[in-house]
Amino acid sequence: MEYDFQPKMIGIVCNWCCYGGADLCGVSRFQYPPHIRLIRVMCSARVDLLHILRAFSRGQDGVFVGGCHFCDCHYVTNGNFNAFSMVQVARKILAYLGINPERLRIEWVSAGEGIRFANFMNEFSAQLQQMGPLGRAEGIEESELKRKLEAVRQLVPYIKLVLTRKLNVPDRTEEAYRKFFTSEEFDRLFEETIARKLAMSQIMLLLRERPLSIGAISELLCLNPTAVSVQLNEALCRGLVCYDVAGEHFRRA
């Protein structure tokens, strides 16, 4: 651990509850780390996956999303359920990429819970300090980290569609949402939909840089060679890549 490391933290918080809690925290002079920067949005549902990816790609070590308590949203759509779903998927994606998912956190704070907000910020900051800088702590080089995040960014429209159609929880209760996003069913759906597309996106970005063999791609992305072969055969059939028999490598078409 780097004892002099001060994490870069950004918080995206809803206007009606969490921002009110942060304001009360300041008025009450509760202490929390000065190195977190807050962005106010009207509802936690307005926090987009693109916002999180942009924050990490620009060097933030941690991202905090704050909203109203479940079933206490100021909008009839109960947007905090949407925010919770998005963050759970984003955390799963970070883990898939080899990034510590604890770098992304979502919590609920009401306007009257200034001390709760301060406690979350102090705890999150200490957690990030223990982790270390983004990428370096995970053993991921800066160029590789940017490529991984770019692979996700290109899939954001598709991921939103999956969230709406495949990962939609019909029963809007806290228990139902927490149960689904910790279930084997969620793991299976994530693997069948997002993980496979993400693997292809990473492979295509690698091949944009230079031709590579299946073995080289497998090693660079820490993927099973068989899985890489399946992805490349699919891309070959779609005309996205070409195979050089002499060099035994694939390249972008």
Backbone as JSON, one array per atom type, in Angstrom:
{
  "sequence": "MEYDFQPKMIGIVCNWCCYGGADLCGVSRFQYPPHIRLIRVMCSARVDLLHILRAFSRGQDGVFVGGCHFCDCHYVTNGNFNAFSMVQVARKILAYLGINPERLRIEWVSAGEGIRFANFMNEFSAQLQQMGPLGRAEGIEESELKRKLEAVRQLVPYIKLVLTRKLNVPDRTEEAYRKFFTSEEFDRLFEETIARKLAMSQIMLLLRERPLSIGAISELLCLNPTAVSVQLNEALCRGLVCYDVAGEHFRRA",
  "N": [[0.83, -1.19, 0.0], [0.48, 2.26, -0.77], [1.35, 4.71, 1.3], [1.19, 7.45, 1.15], [-0.65, 7.87, -0.76], [-3.33, 9.52, -2.23], [-6.52, 9.06, -3.04], [-8.31, 9.7, -6.09], [-11.54, 10.77, -6.22], [-14.9, 10.67, -7.29], [-18.22, 11.76, -6.92], [-21.51, 11.09, -7.86], [-24.53, 12.36, -7.35], [-27.99, 12.34, -6.28], [-30.27, 15.09, -6.55], [-32.34, 15.51, -4.66], [-32.14, 13.95, -2.31], [-29.52, 12.64, -1.56], [-27.69, 14.7, -2.21], [-28.73, 16.66, -0.59], [-28.19, 15.48, 1.89], [-25.4, 15.6, 1.8], [-25.07, 18.35, 1.83], [-26.12, 18.98, 4.36], [-24.26, 17.64, 5.85], [-22.01, 19.26, 5.46], [-22.91, 21.7, 6.6], [-23.27, 20.88, 9.22], [-20.72, 20.44, 9.92], [-19.52, 17.95, 9.79], [-16.83, 15.75, 9.33], [-15.3, 14.78, 6.31], [-13.42, 13.28, 3.57], [-11.58, 15.7, 1.7], [-10.97, 15.32, -0.94], [-12.94, 14.36, -2.6], [-15.1, 14.95, -5.3], [-18.22, 16.3, -6.01], [-20.99, 15.72, -8.15], [-24.06, 16.96, -9.06], [-27.15, 15.52, -9.87], [-30.53, 15.3, -11.12], [-31.82, 12.94, -10.52], [-30.82, 9.71, -9.35], [-31.08, 7.87, -11.34], [-30.28, 9.17, -13.57], [-27.61, 8.82, -13.8], [-25.34, 7.6, -15.96], [-23.94, 4.71, -17.59], [-21.89, 5.5, -19.25], [-20.94, 7.78, -17.96], [-19.64, 6.7, -15.74], [-17.65, 5.13, -16.96], [-16.23, 7.15, -18.26], [-15.27, 8.58, -16.08], [-13.49, 6.73, -14.87], [-11.74, 6.32, -17.02], [-10.52, 8.74, -17.12], [-8.89, 8.8, -14.98], [-9.95, 8.65, -12.37], [-9.99, 7.14, -9.2], [-12.05, 6.03, -7.81], [-15.63, 5.76, -7.91], [-18.6, 7.12, -6.76], [-22.02, 6.6, -6.36], [-24.93, 8.18, -5.41], [-28.18, 8.09, -4.0], [-31.78, 8.4, -3.37], [-33.38, 6.57, -0.72], [-34.53, 3.19, -1.27], [-37.75, 2.94, -2.7], [-38.34, 5.51, -1.96], [-37.98, 7.41, -3.79], [-38.19, 10.56, -5.48], [-39.57, 10.6, -7.78], [-42.12, 9.16, -9.82], [-41.31, 7.0, -11.24], [-39.5, 5.66, -9.72], [-36.61, 5.89, -9.9], [-34.23, 5.14, -8.62], [-34.08, 2.38, -8.54], [-33.43, 1.75, -11.15], [-30.91, 2.91, -11.23], [-29.56, 1.3, -9.38], [-29.6, -1.19, -10.7], [-28.05, -0.61, -12.98], [-25.56, -0.03, -11.8], [-24.91, -2.48, -10.61], [-24.52, -4.1, -12.86], [-22.42, -2.68, -14.03], [-20.41, -3.03, -12.09], [-20.05, -5.76, -12.34], [-19.01, -5.86, -14.89], [-16.59, -4.46, -14.52], [-15.25, -6.26, -12.84], [-14.99, -8.39, -14.62], [-13.2, -7.3, -16.4], [-10.94, -7.27, -14.89], [-10.65, -5.29, -13.07], [-10.93, -3.94, -9.85], [-14.09, -4.31, -8.51], [-15.0, -2.98, -6.3], [-14.33, -0.4, -6.53], [-16.39, 1.02, -7.5], [-19.28, 2.3, -6.15], [-22.54, 2.28, -4.7], [-24.93, 3.98, -2.76], [-27.55, 4.8, -0.41], [-28.85, 7.82, 0.74], [-30.62, 10.0, 2.77], [-31.97, 13.39, 2.86], [-31.74, 14.21, 5.45], [-29.66, 12.84, 6.57], [-26.89, 13.57, 7.21], [-24.63, 12.69, 8.68], [-24.53, 10.04, 7.93], [-23.82, 10.25, 5.25], [-21.23, 11.36, 5.54], [-19.96, 9.24, 6.85], [-20.02, 7.23, 4.86], [-18.36, 8.41, 2.91], [-15.89, 8.65, 4.24], [-15.35, 5.97, 4.76], [-15.27, 4.89, 2.15], [-13.15, 6.31, 1.02], [-11.0, 5.43, 2.61], [-11.02, 2.76, 1.91], [-10.32, 2.89, -0.8], [-7.78, 3.99, -0.58], [-6.45, 1.88, 0.55], [-6.62, 0.04, -1.53], [-5.11, 1.23, -3.61], [-3.75, 3.02, -6.52], [-5.84, 3.26, -9.45], [-5.72, 0.69, -11.83], [-2.79, 0.41, -11.69], [-2.73, -0.84, -9.2], [-4.14, -3.12, -9.82], [-2.46, -4.32, -11.54], [-2.55, -3.59, -14.2], [-1.55, -2.1, -17.15], [-1.49, 1.36, -18.22], [-2.21, 1.86, -20.93], [-3.45, -0.54, -21.59], [-5.55, -0.52, -19.79], [-7.06, 1.66, -20.72], [-7.81, 0.63, -23.21], [-9.43, -1.52, -22.45], [-11.56, -0.18, -21.16], [-12.48, 1.3, -23.29], [-13.43, -0.7, -24.92], [-15.71, -1.45, -23.53], [-17.13, 0.95, -23.64], [-17.88, 1.14, -26.32], [-19.89, -0.67, -26.38], [-22.02, 0.31, -24.95], [-24.71, 1.21, -25.83], [-25.8, -1.31, -26.52], [-25.6, -2.67, -24.06], [-27.38, -1.21, -22.5], [-29.75, -1.92, -23.74], [-29.82, -4.64, -23.12], [-30.09, -4.45, -20.35], [-32.65, -3.43, -20.19], [-34.27, -5.38, -21.43], [-33.38, -8.03, -20.85], [-32.33, -8.12, -18.26], [-34.21, -7.14, -16.6], [-36.0, -6.6, -13.66], [-39.07, -7.62, -12.6], [-40.5, -7.22, -10.2], [-40.62, -4.52, -8.24], [-39.01, -4.2, -5.68], [-36.76, -3.84, -2.93], [-35.73, -6.23, -1.9], [-36.23, -8.06, -4.01], [-34.62, -7.02, -6.07], [-32.01, -7.1, -4.97], [-31.77, -9.82, -4.55], [-31.94, -10.86, -7.18], [-29.66, -9.76, -8.49], [-27.59, -11.01, -7.22], [-27.75, -13.57, -7.9], [-27.41, -16.86, -9.45], [-28.68, -16.91, -11.85], [-28.48, -14.3, -12.83], [-25.69, -14.22, -13.21], [-25.47, -16.12, -15.26], [-26.98, -14.97, -17.36], [-25.52, -12.64, -17.74], [-23.1, -13.67, -18.68], [-23.93, -14.87, -21.07], [-24.83, -12.76, -22.58], [-23.61, -9.99, -22.2], [-20.85, -10.54, -21.53], [-19.82, -12.12, -23.65], [-20.08, -10.41, -25.86], [-18.43, -8.38, -24.99], [-15.96, -9.64, -24.95], [-15.56, -10.01, -27.7], [-15.48, -7.32, -28.49], [-13.12, -6.45, -27.25], [-11.26, -8.08, -28.55], [-11.46, -7.15, -31.19], [-10.5, -4.55, -30.9], [-7.85, -5.08, -30.19], [-6.94, -6.29, -32.55], [-7.09, -4.15, -34.21], [-4.84, -2.78, -33.64], [-2.69, -4.49, -34.29], [-1.89, -7.49, -36.23], [-2.69, -10.69, -34.84], [-2.2, -13.9, -33.28], [-4.33, -16.66, -32.26], [-3.43, -17.69, -29.83], [-1.88, -15.53, -28.84], [-3.81, -13.54, -28.52], [-5.44, -14.76, -26.64], [-3.69, -14.88, -24.45], [-3.17, -12.16, -23.95], [-5.69, -11.17, -23.27], [-6.44, -12.81, -21.27], [-8.18, -14.98, -21.75], [-9.91, -18.04, -22.47], [-8.41, -20.1, -24.93], [-10.09, -21.59, -26.63], [-12.51, -20.23, -26.45], [-11.73, -17.81, -27.58], [-11.17, -18.66, -30.16], [-13.73, -19.43, -31.05], [-15.0, -16.93, -31.07], [-13.47, -15.6, -33.01], [-13.94, -17.16, -35.29], [-16.62, -16.62, -35.67], [-16.45, -13.88, -36.21], [-14.99, -14.04, -38.54], [-16.79, -15.27, -40.3], [-18.61, -13.22, -40.5], [-17.22, -11.39, -41.87], [-15.57, -9.6, -40.58], [-12.97, -9.99, -39.82], [-9.81, -11.16, -41.14], [-7.95, -14.09, -42.09], [-4.59, -14.89, -42.02], [-2.98, -17.32, -43.52], [-0.29, -18.01, -43.95], [1.1, -16.52, -42.01], [-0.24, -17.34, -39.81], [-2.08, -15.82, -38.32], [-4.65, -13.5, -37.25], [-6.28, -10.61, -38.64], [-7.73, -7.3, -38.81], [-10.44, -6.89, -41.05]],
  "CA": [[0.0, 0.0, 0.0], [1.19, 3.51, -0.82], [0.81, 5.42, 2.44], [0.96, 8.84, 0.79], [-1.58, 7.88, -1.88], [-4.61, 10.17, -2.01], [-7.35, 8.64, -4.18], [-9.2, 10.64, -6.79], [-12.9, 10.25, -6.05], [-15.99, 11.5, -7.81], [-19.53, 11.3, -6.49], [-22.65, 11.57, -8.66], [-25.58, 12.22, -6.33], [-29.29, 12.89, -6.65], [-30.54, 16.42, -6.02], [-33.36, 15.61, -3.62], [-31.8, 13.28, -1.06], [-28.1, 12.49, -1.25], [-27.04, 16.02, -2.21], [-29.19, 17.31, 0.64], [-27.41, 14.89, 2.97], [-24.04, 16.15, 1.7], [-25.17, 19.74, 2.26], [-26.28, 18.94, 5.82], [-22.96, 17.2, 6.35], [-21.15, 20.44, 5.5], [-23.46, 22.65, 7.57], [-23.06, 20.31, 10.56], [-19.27, 20.34, 10.09], [-19.04, 16.58, 9.86], [-15.61, 15.65, 8.55], [-15.12, 13.73, 5.31], [-12.26, 13.61, 2.75], [-11.75, 16.85, 0.81], [-10.59, 15.01, -2.31], [-14.05, 13.87, -3.41], [-15.81, 16.0, -6.02], [-19.61, 15.89, -6.2], [-21.78, 16.18, -9.3], [-25.47, 16.82, -8.71], [-28.1, 15.21, -10.94], [-31.87, 15.37, -10.57], [-32.19, 11.61, -10.02], [-29.71, 8.76, -9.53], [-31.29, 7.17, -12.61], [-29.61, 9.94, -14.63], [-26.22, 8.39, -13.88], [-25.21, 6.71, -17.1], [-22.73, 3.89, -17.64], [-20.85, 6.31, -19.9], [-20.36, 8.67, -16.95], [-18.73, 5.9, -14.93], [-16.5, 4.78, -17.8], [-15.45, 8.37, -18.49], [-14.57, 8.9, -14.83], [-12.36, 5.82, -14.71], [-10.78, 6.52, -18.11], [-9.82, 9.99, -16.86], [-8.0, 8.66, -13.84], [-10.57, 8.56, -11.05], [-9.74, 5.86, -8.54], [-13.31, 5.51, -7.3], [-16.85, 6.48, -8.29], [-19.69, 6.92, -5.81], [-23.36, 6.99, -6.83], [-25.79, 8.34, -4.24], [-29.57, 8.39, -4.33], [-32.78, 8.26, -2.32], [-33.6, 5.2, -0.27], [-35.49, 2.43, -2.07], [-39.18, 3.29, -2.54], [-38.45, 6.88, -1.46], [-37.59, 8.28, -4.9], [-39.09, 11.69, -5.66], [-40.22, 10.46, -9.08], [-43.01, 7.99, -9.83], [-40.62, 5.88, -11.89], [-38.55, 5.04, -8.78], [-35.37, 5.81, -10.68], [-33.09, 4.54, -7.92], [-34.02, 0.97, -8.91], [-32.66, 1.72, -12.4], [-29.51, 3.2, -10.88], [-29.02, 0.11, -8.72], [-29.38, -2.21, -11.74], [-26.91, -0.2, -13.8], [-24.32, -0.14, -11.03], [-24.58, -3.91, -10.44], [-23.96, -4.56, -14.14], [-21.12, -2.02, -14.19], [-19.47, -3.7, -11.2], [-19.77, -7.07, -12.94], [-18.13, -5.59, -16.03], [-15.27, -4.12, -13.98], [-14.63, -7.51, -12.38], [-14.67, -9.15, -15.83], [-12.02, -6.66, -17.0], [-9.8, -7.37, -13.98], [-10.63, -4.08, -12.24], [-11.63, -4.19, -8.59], [-15.44, -3.74, -8.58], [-15.25, -2.14, -5.13], [-14.05, 1.0, -6.89], [-17.68, 1.62, -7.82], [-20.15, 2.07, -4.99], [-23.82, 2.97, -4.67], [-25.52, 4.0, -1.44], [-28.75, 5.63, -0.29], [-28.73, 8.81, 1.81], [-31.71, 10.98, 2.74], [-31.52, 14.76, 3.09], [-31.51, 14.41, 6.88], [-28.63, 11.9, 7.03], [-25.56, 14.11, 6.96], [-23.59, 11.84, 9.28], [-24.47, 8.82, 7.12], [-23.03, 10.61, 4.07], [-19.84, 11.49, 5.95], [-19.44, 7.9, 7.14], [-19.79, 6.55, 3.59], [-17.22, 9.02, 2.23], [-14.68, 8.27, 4.97], [-15.14, 4.54, 4.55], [-14.92, 4.66, 0.75], [-11.81, 6.85, 0.83], [-10.04, 4.52, 3.26], [-11.0, 1.55, 1.1], [-9.57, 3.18, -2.02], [-6.39, 4.15, -0.19], [-5.9, 0.53, 0.75], [-6.51, -0.6, -2.85], [-4.06, 1.84, -4.41], [-4.18, 3.69, -7.75], [-6.56, 2.48, -10.45], [-4.87, 0.08, -12.86], [-1.51, -0.02, -11.13], [-3.02, -1.78, -8.12], [-4.62, -4.37, -10.43], [-1.44, -4.84, -12.44], [-2.95, -3.29, -15.57], [-0.87, -0.92, -17.68], [-2.41, 2.44, -18.57], [-2.72, 1.67, -22.29], [-4.35, -1.68, -21.54], [-6.74, -0.08, -19.07], [-7.86, 2.5, -21.62], [-8.38, -0.24, -24.23], [-10.51, -2.27, -21.83], [-12.68, 0.73, -20.94], [-13.0, 1.66, -24.61], [-14.2, -1.86, -25.39], [-17.02, -1.34, -22.89], [-17.8, 2.16, -24.13], [-18.46, 0.85, -27.62], [-21.04, -1.56, -26.2], [-22.99, 0.92, -24.04], [-26.09, 1.09, -26.31], [-26.22, -2.71, -26.42], [-25.74, -3.01, -22.64], [-28.63, -0.59, -22.06], [-30.83, -2.75, -24.27], [-29.83, -5.86, -22.31], [-30.63, -4.08, -19.05], [-34.1, -3.23, -20.31], [-35.0, -6.55, -21.91], [-32.94, -9.31, -20.3], [-31.99, -8.02, -16.85], [-35.27, -6.37, -15.96], [-36.63, -7.26, -12.51], [-40.47, -7.16, -12.63], [-40.98, -6.83, -8.88], [-39.82, -3.38, -7.78], [-38.75, -4.17, -4.24], [-35.34, -3.95, -2.62], [-35.41, -7.65, -1.75], [-36.21, -8.71, -5.33], [-33.46, -6.55, -6.83], [-30.77, -7.62, -4.38], [-31.76, -11.27, -4.78], [-31.66, -11.16, -8.59], [-28.3, -9.39, -8.89], [-26.62, -11.9, -6.56], [-28.18, -14.92, -8.24], [-26.74, -17.57, -10.54], [-29.39, -16.53, -13.07], [-27.84, -13.07, -13.31], [-24.37, -14.6, -13.71], [-25.66, -16.82, -16.53], [-27.42, -13.99, -18.36], [-24.39, -11.74, -18.01], [-22.13, -14.42, -19.49], [-24.5, -15.14, -22.39], [-25.11, -11.53, -23.33], [-22.59, -8.92, -22.15], [-19.47, -11.03, -21.5], [-19.41, -12.56, -24.99], [-19.92, -9.21, -26.69], [-17.27, -7.65, -24.49], [-14.78, -10.36, -25.43], [-15.41, -9.67, -29.11], [-15.08, -5.91, -28.59], [-11.7, -6.37, -26.89], [-10.49, -8.73, -29.62], [-11.42, -6.26, -32.35], [-9.61, -3.43, -30.58], [-6.49, -5.59, -30.27], [-6.59, -6.52, -33.96], [-6.94, -2.84, -34.86], [-3.47, -2.35, -33.39], [-1.74, -5.34, -35.04], [-2.35, -8.87, -36.4], [-2.34, -11.54, -33.71], [-2.64, -15.29, -33.32], [-5.29, -17.0, -31.21], [-2.69, -17.81, -28.58], [-1.48, -14.21, -28.37], [-5.03, -12.86, -28.06], [-5.84, -15.45, -25.42], [-2.79, -14.48, -23.38], [-3.34, -10.73, -23.67], [-7.0, -10.91, -22.68], [-6.69, -13.82, -20.22], [-9.36, -15.73, -22.14], [-9.69, -19.4, -22.92], [-8.15, -20.14, -26.38], [-11.27, -22.11, -27.34], [-13.48, -19.13, -26.52], [-11.21, -16.85, -28.56], [-11.34, -19.29, -31.48], [-15.15, -19.32, -31.4], [-15.27, -15.53, -31.38], [-12.81, -15.25, -34.27], [-14.66, -17.84, -36.36], [-17.85, -15.85, -35.89], [-16.05, -12.63, -36.86], [-14.55, -14.42, -39.89], [-18.01, -15.5, -41.08], [-19.27, -11.92, -40.69], [-16.35, -10.55, -42.67], [-14.95, -8.57, -39.74], [-11.54, -10.26, -39.74], [-9.23, -12.04, -42.17], [-6.95, -14.99, -41.54], [-3.37, -15.03, -42.81], [-2.54, -18.7, -43.36], [1.16, -18.07, -43.88], [1.56, -16.0, -40.72], [-1.07, -17.96, -38.79], [-2.65, -14.81, -37.42], [-5.84, -12.79, -37.7], [-6.19, -9.15, -38.72], [-8.99, -6.66, -39.12], [-10.74, -6.91, -42.5]],
  "C": [[0.86, 1.24, 0.0], [0.59, 4.44, 0.23], [0.52, 6.88, 2.13], [-0.03, 8.97, -0.38], [-2.9, 8.52, -1.47], [-5.51, 9.87, -3.2], [-8.13, 9.79, -4.79], [-10.59, 10.04, -6.78], [-13.91, 11.23, -6.64], [-17.32, 10.9, -7.35], [-20.61, 11.92, -7.36], [-23.89, 11.3, -7.82], [-26.86, 12.9, -6.77], [-29.55, 14.19, -5.89], [-31.36, 16.4, -4.74], [-32.95, 15.01, -2.28], [-30.3, 13.33, -0.76], [-27.37, 13.83, -1.25], [-27.46, 16.82, -0.98], [-28.45, 16.8, 1.85], [-25.99, 15.43, 2.99], [-24.02, 17.6, 2.18], [-25.29, 19.83, 3.78], [-24.97, 18.54, 6.48], [-22.02, 18.39, 6.49], [-21.6, 21.45, 6.54], [-23.18, 22.19, 9.0], [-21.59, 20.13, 10.89], [-18.8, 18.91, 10.38], [-17.85, 16.44, 8.91], [-15.68, 14.49, 7.56], [-14.03, 14.18, 4.35], [-12.52, 14.77, 1.78], [-11.49, 16.53, -0.66], [-11.7, 14.33, -3.11], [-14.77, 15.06, -4.03], [-17.22, 15.5, -6.33], [-20.22, 16.52, -7.44], [-23.24, 15.92, -8.97], [-26.31, 16.53, -9.95], [-29.5, 15.17, -10.32], [-32.33, 14.03, -9.98], [-31.01, 10.68, -10.25], [-29.85, 7.96, -10.82], [-30.63, 7.89, -13.78], [-28.13, 9.58, -14.74], [-26.11, 7.32, -14.95], [-23.92, 5.89, -17.0], [-21.58, 4.65, -18.29], [-20.17, 7.25, -18.91], [-19.32, 7.92, -16.12], [-17.48, 5.54, -15.72], [-15.61, 5.99, -18.04], [-14.65, 8.74, -17.24], [-13.34, 8.02, -14.66], [-11.3, 6.05, -15.8], [-9.98, 7.81, -17.92], [-9.07, 9.98, -15.53], [-8.62, 8.67, -12.47], [-10.33, 7.17, -10.46], [-11.01, 5.22, -7.99], [-14.47, 6.39, -7.72], [-17.96, 6.1, -7.31], [-20.99, 7.41, -6.43], [-24.27, 7.05, -5.61], [-27.2, 8.72, -4.65], [-30.47, 8.29, -3.12], [-32.87, 6.79, -1.89], [-34.62, 4.51, -1.18], [-36.92, 2.81, -1.68], [-39.38, 4.68, -1.95], [-38.01, 7.88, -2.53], [-38.63, 9.38, -5.08], [-39.82, 11.65, -7.0], [-41.03, 9.16, -9.1], [-42.35, 6.77, -10.46], [-39.7, 5.12, -10.94], [-37.2, 4.79, -9.45], [-34.21, 5.17, -9.97], [-32.99, 3.03, -8.16], [-33.22, 0.82, -10.21], [-31.18, 1.97, -12.14], [-28.84, 1.98, -10.26], [-28.69, -0.98, -9.75], [-28.15, -1.88, -12.56], [-25.6, -0.38, -13.07], [-23.93, -1.6, -10.84], [-23.97, -4.47, -11.72], [-22.58, -3.96, -14.36], [-20.06, -2.67, -13.32], [-19.08, -5.08, -11.75], [-18.81, -6.91, -14.12], [-16.72, -5.28, -15.55], [-14.54, -5.38, -13.53], [-14.18, -8.36, -13.57], [-13.38, -8.62, -16.47], [-10.78, -6.77, -16.11], [-9.63, -6.14, -13.11], [-11.44, -4.36, -10.97], [-13.02, -3.54, -8.61], [-15.79, -2.86, -7.39], [-14.92, -0.68, -5.38], [-15.33, 1.74, -7.29], [-18.65, 1.28, -6.7], [-21.44, 2.87, -5.12], [-24.42, 2.85, -3.28], [-26.72, 4.95, -1.44], [-28.63, 6.53, 0.94], [-29.9, 9.79, 1.69], [-31.15, 12.37, 3.07], [-31.21, 15.03, 4.56], [-30.41, 13.53, 7.44], [-27.22, 12.39, 6.7], [-24.45, 13.24, 7.49], [-23.44, 10.54, 8.5], [-23.63, 9.08, 5.87], [-21.55, 10.7, 4.43], [-19.21, 10.13, 6.21], [-19.12, 7.13, 5.86], [-18.53, 7.08, 2.91], [-15.9, 8.63, 2.91], [-14.33, 6.8, 4.75], [-14.65, 4.24, 3.14], [-13.5, 5.15, 0.47], [-10.75, 5.93, 1.42], [-9.91, 3.23, 2.45], [-10.16, 1.74, -0.16], [-8.08, 3.37, -1.71], [-5.71, 2.8, -0.01], [-5.72, -0.2, -0.58], [-5.31, -0.08, -3.62], [-4.61, 2.43, -5.7], [-4.86, 2.74, -8.73], [-5.59, 1.95, -11.51], [-3.58, -0.45, -12.28], [-1.72, -1.06, -10.04], [-3.47, -3.13, -8.66], [-3.59, -5.0, -11.35], [-1.78, -4.64, -13.91], [-2.26, -2.03, -16.03], [-1.89, 0.09, -18.18], [-3.01, 2.25, -19.95], [-3.73, 0.52, -22.34], [-5.66, -1.31, -20.86], [-7.65, 0.74, -19.97], [-8.52, 1.65, -22.71], [-9.55, -1.03, -23.66], [-11.75, -1.4, -21.65], [-13.31, 1.16, -22.26], [-13.84, 0.53, -25.18], [-15.6, -1.85, -24.79], [-17.81, -0.17, -23.46], [-18.5, 1.9, -25.46], [-19.72, -0.01, -27.51], [-22.16, -0.94, -25.37], [-24.43, 0.86, -24.56], [-26.64, -0.33, -26.2], [-26.48, -3.1, -24.97], [-27.04, -2.42, -22.09], [-29.83, -1.41, -22.53], [-30.96, -4.05, -23.47], [-30.43, -5.59, -20.94], [-32.14, -3.97, -19.09], [-34.84, -4.52, -20.58], [-34.64, -7.87, -21.22], [-32.74, -9.28, -18.78], [-33.01, -7.18, -16.08], [-35.93, -7.18, -14.85], [-38.07, -6.75, -12.41], [-40.98, -6.64, -11.3], [-40.09, -5.73, -8.31], [-39.77, -3.3, -6.26], [-37.25, -4.35, -4.03], [-34.92, -5.41, -2.55], [-35.28, -8.35, -3.1], [-34.98, -8.31, -6.12], [-32.16, -7.11, -6.28], [-30.66, -9.13, -4.61], [-31.37, -11.6, -6.21], [-30.19, -10.9, -8.92], [-27.21, -10.11, -8.1], [-26.91, -13.36, -6.9], [-27.34, -15.54, -9.35], [-27.39, -17.23, -11.88], [-28.79, -15.27, -13.68], [-26.47, -13.38, -13.89], [-24.48, -15.25, -15.09], [-26.04, -15.84, -17.64], [-26.3, -13.03, -18.73], [-23.39, -12.42, -18.94], [-22.64, -14.59, -20.92], [-24.67, -13.87, -23.22], [-23.91, -10.58, -23.34], [-21.18, -9.47, -22.25], [-18.98, -11.43, -22.9], [-19.19, -11.38, -25.93], [-18.69, -8.42, -26.29], [-15.97, -8.31, -24.93], [-14.51, -10.02, -26.89], [-14.92, -8.23, -29.29], [-13.6, -5.74, -28.27], [-10.81, -6.97, -27.98], [-10.36, -7.8, -30.82], [-10.53, -5.05, -32.12], [-8.15, -3.85, -30.64], [-6.05, -5.74, -31.73], [-6.5, -5.21, -34.73], [-5.51, -2.34, -34.7], [-2.46, -3.15, -34.22], [-2.33, -6.72, -35.21], [-1.86, -9.74, -35.25], [-2.85, -12.96, -33.92], [-3.66, -15.52, -32.21], [-4.6, -17.07, -29.85], [-2.32, -16.47, -27.98], [-2.68, -13.44, -27.82], [-5.47, -13.45, -26.73], [-5.0, -15.0, -24.23], [-3.0, -13.03, -22.97], [-4.64, -10.43, -22.93], [-7.35, -11.87, -21.55], [-7.99, -14.58, -20.49], [-8.97, -17.13, -22.58], [-9.47, -19.42, -24.44], [-9.34, -20.64, -27.19], [-12.31, -21.01, -27.51], [-13.04, -18.09, -27.54], [-11.41, -17.37, -29.97], [-12.78, -19.18, -31.95], [-15.49, -17.9, -31.82], [-14.68, -15.15, -32.75], [-13.48, -15.93, -35.46], [-15.95, -17.12, -36.7], [-17.53, -14.54, -36.63], [-15.62, -12.88, -38.3], [-15.76, -14.6, -40.81], [-18.73, -14.18, -41.39], [-18.42, -10.95, -41.49], [-15.66, -9.45, -41.9], [-13.44, -8.75, -39.64], [-11.12, -11.14, -40.91], [-8.16, -12.91, -41.5], [-5.79, -15.14, -42.51], [-2.81, -16.43, -42.55], [-1.04, -18.8, -43.18], [1.67, -17.62, -42.51], [0.81, -16.57, -39.54], [-1.59, -16.92, -37.77], [-3.88, -14.18, -38.08], [-5.57, -11.3, -37.75], [-7.56, -8.59, -39.06], [-9.21, -6.66, -40.64], [-10.69, -5.49, -43.05]]
}
